[in-house]
Amino acid sequence: MSFSPRTRFIIQLVVFVCVGISQGTVHLTNMIPEGWIPAALAYAGFIAFLGTGFTTLLSGFGMTSQSRIDAAASLPEVKAILTEPPVAAATTSEKVVGTIAAAQAVSQKAA
């Protein structure tokens, strides 16, 4: 499972705002109607609670060997990545290969 850096940034930004609202750092007075403030605080607290757990989960998924290989393969400067055949078979990138001959063919194709 892999999320783009932009998606991760947006999720973390939403969680950051919700934490600020739920902890009282951001005051909602004069921003939204008075009657909505208790509900907004409750929802912000709930989203902040779930979001911090989810962003921790995203960080954990980002620590696998496969995700690091995928991140390296996404760089335009990288022409080919040579790894063990089972790892190469598990990735969706054409740049990740399991033999030297395949790596040479991929890098020539990218040039």
N, C-alpha and C positions, 0 to 999 in steps of 0.2 A: 504494500500500500504506500503510495507516494502522493504528496500534495505539492503543488508548485509553491515556490517561495512567496509569490504574490498572495495566494490563497492563505498560506500560513500567516502572513503579515496581517491580512484583513481580519482573520479570526482572532489573532492576538490583540489587535487594536480594539475590536468590539469588547473583548474580555477586559482589557485595560480600562475602558470607559465605564463598563458595568461595575468593576471593582471600585472605581472612584466615586460613582454614584451611591453604591450600597454602603460604603464606609463613611459617607458624609463629607468627603473631600470636595465633591461637586455639589453645590446647593441648587436645588431645582426651583426655589422660590423665584417667581416672576419669569420663569422659563416655560412652565406648563401650568395649567389651572390648579389651584390649591387642592381640589378634590381628587386629582389624579396622582398627587405626590405619594401617598402611602402605597398605592398599587405599583407605581413606577419603581419605588424603592424595593418592594418585594420582588418584582420581576427582575430587576437589576441584580439583586442578591442571588437569586436562583440561577440566572444566566452566568454570573461570575463564578458561582460554585461549580456548575457543570463545565464551564469554559476552562477553568484552571486545570481541572482533571483532564479535559480533552487535549489541551495544549501540552500537558505532560505526556500524554499518550502519543501525540504527534512527535515529540522529541524522542521518545523511545523508539518509534518506528524509524526515525531518521538515523539511528545508530547501527543498523544492520549492515553487513558487508554489501548486500545487494543494493541497498539504497545509496551507499557511498559510491558504488560502481556506476549506478544510474546517474548520480549527480555528476561524476567525472565525464561520463559519456555524453552528457548534454552540452558540454562546453564545445564551442566550435573549433577551438584550437586542437582538441583531441581527435586524432584521425582513427585510432584503433586502440582497443584494450585487450590484452592477451591474458586469459585466466584459465582456470581448470574447466574442462568441457562441461561438467554438470552445472557449474555456475553460469557459464555462457549460455547454456540451453535454457536457463531459468529467466533470463532477462529478455526484454522486448526490443532492446536496442540492437541495430545491425552492427554497431561499432564494437560490441563485446563479442569476442570470438575465442574459441578453444584451441586453435592450432596456429603455428607461426605462418604457415602458408595462407590461411584465411586472413590473418592480420595484415600480411603484405598486400593481399588482394583488396582488402577494405581500404587501407591507407592509399593505395594507388588510385582507387576509384574516387576517394575524397579529394585527391590532389588536383 
